Amino acid sequence: MSTVTTGRTLDDHGNPVAGTGFELDPDSWLAEQVRERTGPITSHPTRPVWGIPLENSDDTIRTLSVFGPGYSGPPEHYHEQSPERFDVERGSLTMTLDGTDTEVTAGETATVETGVTHTFENHTDERAVVTTHIGSPGRLRQVLPTLGGLAHDNDGDPENPLQQALIADRLDGNTVFTRQERLEPLSNLLTPVAELAGYQGAYAKYTQPSFWERHVEQPDL
């Protein structure tokens, strides 16, 4: 069975960086979904995660996500207005919901209601393929691309406290990272400083297909 590698991080010259993509059988169900994607594949340059957009409407963001072995998941957070659903298509995920771990395997679904703290990991040696649905996405539509885009951008730093303060401020009323919640007094002090320094809570350039096509290898199937 022949496979192709795609989704690799591209260096400054547009060359794929070895070990940063995922393998794909051109005749597989996953390849069919990739061909039907509605925008470019996105990724994180140092973590085994890729996003394949399937729908981006006013009501829903639907993404086919590939989580490689050992993926450690996002920081713990909860949504105030955006319920989520995770349909596991291949492999399995360990979902942590309000501090309780639950194994969700292929064919199963995990629903995360608003107010439920959550994160997830792939503890296995196999990749997990998951269809994620985010309802009432609101500002997540701009912030999610920003989180990955900053990591790819030589001019960005997602770990910068000023940047994090403005992201938290942009997500106010929608999504709360529990670590940021504990640091809220400091974050509130940093927000005006960050704005004066020219930081933003979300950047339009990371929502543009051209950015991702320059930074992530796109498949030709």
C-alpha positions in Angstrom: 0.0 0.0 0.0 1.6 3.3 -1.1 1.4 6.3 1.1 2.2 10.0 0.7 3.4 12.4 3.4 1.7 15.7 3.8 1.2 18.5 6.3 4.9 19.0 6.9 6.1 22.3 8.1 7.8 24.4 5.4 11.1 26.2 6.1 11.8 29.7 5.0 12.6 28.5 1.5 9.4 26.5 1.1 11.1 23.1 1.7 9.3 20.5 3.9 10.9 19.8 7.2 11.5 16.1 7.8 9.4 14.4 10.5 6.8 17.1 10.8 3.9 15.6 8.6 1.6 12.6 8.6 1.3 9.7 6.2 -1.8 9.3 4.0 -3.0 6.5 1.8 -4.4 8.2 -1.3 -7.2 5.6 -1.5 -8.3 5.9 2.1 -11.3 7.6 3.8 -9.0 10.2 5.3 -7.7 11.1 1.9 -11.2 11.6 0.7 -11.9 14.0 3.5 -8.7 15.8 2.8 -9.7 16.2 -0.9 -13.1 17.7 0.3 -11.5 20.2 2.7 -12.8 23.8 2.6 -9.4 25.4 3.2 -5.7 24.7 3.8 -4.4 22.2 6.3 -3.1 23.9 9.4 -0.7 22.6 12.0 1.6 23.4 14.9 5.3 23.4 14.0 6.5 21.4 17.0 3.5 19.3 18.0 1.9 16.4 16.2 -1.5 18.0 15.4 -3.1 18.9 12.0 -6.4 20.5 11.2 -8.4 19.8 8.0 -11.2 22.3 7.7 -14.6 20.9 6.6 -17.1 23.7 7.6 -16.9 27.2 8.8 -20.4 28.6 9.1 -21.9 31.2 11.4 -23.2 28.3 13.6 -20.4 25.7 13.5 -16.7 25.2 12.9 -16.2 21.5 11.9 -12.7 20.3 11.5 -11.1 16.9 10.9 -8.2 16.8 13.3 -5.2 14.4 13.2 -3.5 13.9 16.6 -0.2 12.1 16.4 1.1 9.7 19.1 2.0 11.5 22.2 0.0 14.6 21.5 -0.5 16.4 24.8 -3.5 18.5 24.0 -4.4 22.1 24.6 -4.2 23.8 28.0 -7.2 23.1 30.2 -10.1 25.4 29.4 -13.8 25.8 29.3 -16.3 27.5 27.0 -19.0 29.9 28.1 -20.9 29.8 24.9 -19.3 27.2 22.5 -20.3 23.6 23.1 -18.0 21.0 21.5 -18.4 17.5 20.1 -15.6 15.1 19.4 -16.4 12.2 17.1 -13.5 9.8 17.1 -13.1 8.3 13.7 -9.8 6.4 14.1 -7.7 5.6 17.2 -8.6 7.0 20.6 -8.3 10.0 22.8 -8.2 10.5 26.6 -10.6 13.3 27.4 -10.3 15.0 30.7 -13.7 16.5 31.7 -13.9 18.4 35.0 -10.9 16.5 36.1 -12.1 13.0 35.2 -10.3 11.0 32.5 -12.5 9.2 29.9 -11.2 7.0 27.0 -13.0 7.7 23.8 -12.4 5.2 21.0 -13.2 4.9 17.3 -17.0 5.1 16.8 -17.6 6.9 20.1 -18.4 10.6 20.7 -17.6 12.9 23.6 -19.8 16.0 24.1 -18.4 18.9 26.1 -21.1 21.3 27.3 -20.4 24.9 28.2 -18.8 25.4 31.6 -17.1 22.0 31.6 -13.3 22.2 32.0 -11.6 20.0 29.5 -8.5 19.0 27.6 -7.5 15.8 25.8 -4.4 13.7 24.9 -3.4 10.9 22.7 -1.5 8.5 25.0 -1.3 5.7 22.4 1.3 4.8 19.7 -1.3 5.3 17.0 -2.6 8.5 15.5 -6.2 9.6 16.3 -8.5 11.1 13.7 -11.3 13.1 15.2 -14.1 15.2 13.8 -14.5 18.2 16.0 -17.6 20.4 16.1 -17.5 23.8 17.8 -21.0 25.4 18.1 -21.5 29.2 18.3 -17.8 29.8 17.7 -17.9 33.6 17.9 -14.4 35.0 18.4 -12.8 31.5 18.3 -13.1 31.9 14.5 -10.2 34.4 14.7 -8.4 33.2 17.8 -7.9 29.5 16.9 -5.9 30.3 13.7 -3.9 32.9 15.7 -2.8 30.3 18.2 -1.3 28.1 15.5 -0.2 31.0 13.3 1.9 32.6 16.1 3.8 29.3 16.6 4.7 29.2 12.9 5.5 32.9 12.5 9.1 34.0 13.1 7.7 37.3 14.3 5.2 35.7 16.7 5.5 34.3 20.2 2.4 32.5 21.7 4.2 32.2 25.1 4.7 35.9 25.5 2.7 37.1 28.5 1.6 40.3 26.7 0.4 38.2 23.8 -1.4 35.8 26.1 -3.1 38.6 28.0 -4.6 40.0 24.8 -5.7 36.6 23.6 -7.5 36.0 26.9 -9.1 39.4 26.6 -10.3 38.7 23.1 -11.8 35.4 24.3 -13.6 37.1 27.2 -17.2 35.9 27.3 -16.5 32.8 25.2 -13.5 30.7 26.4 -11.4 30.7 29.6 -8.1 29.0 30.0 -8.0 27.9 33.7 -4.4 28.9 34.1 -5.1 32.3 32.7 -8.2 32.6 35.0 -5.9 32.1 38.0 -3.7 34.9 36.6 -6.6 37.2 35.8 -5.5 40.1 38.0 -2.0 40.1 36.3 -3.6 39.7 32.9 -5.8 42.7 33.4 -2.8 44.8 34.3 -0.9 43.6 31.2 -3.7 44.1 28.7 -3.3 47.9 28.3 0.5 47.5 28.1 0.1 44.9 25.4 -2.2 47.1 23.4 0.3 50.0 23.6 3.1 47.6 22.5 1.1 46.7 19.3 -0.1 43.2 20.2 -3.5 42.0 19.2 -5.8 39.3 20.5 -6.2 37.9 17.0 -4.5 38.6 13.7 -6.2 38.7 10.3 -3.2 37.3 8.5 -3.5 33.9 10.2 -7.0 33.5 8.8 -5.7 33.9 5.3 -5.1 30.7 3.2 -1.9 32.2 1.8 -0.3 32.2 5.3 -0.8 28.5 5.8 0.1 27.6 2.2 3.5 29.2 2.9 4.0 27.4 6.2 2.4 24.0 5.8 2.7 21.5 3.0 -0.6 21.0 1.2 -1.4 17.7 -0.4 -1.8 17.1 -4.1 -4.0 14.1 -4.3 
